[in-house]
Amino acid sequence: MPWYIWLLIIVVLGSIVGGLMVLRDTAKPLPLDEEQLKRIHERNAEQDAKDQRDA
């Protein structure tokens, strides 16, 4: 392959990896209070039970 194809591949892969690293660095956990966490856990338990019934 010509040299410019290799350069293009390196630039594309660098952009993908760089974008993923920026996304990881800027991700922040959601500030949830206890009531919200409780509702989330209840919903997850309900969905797990529903999935077990359906399977």
Secondary structure, 3 states (H helix, E strand, C coil): CCHHHHHHHHHHHHHHHHHHHHHHHHCCCCCCCHHHHHHHHHHHHHHHHHHHHHC
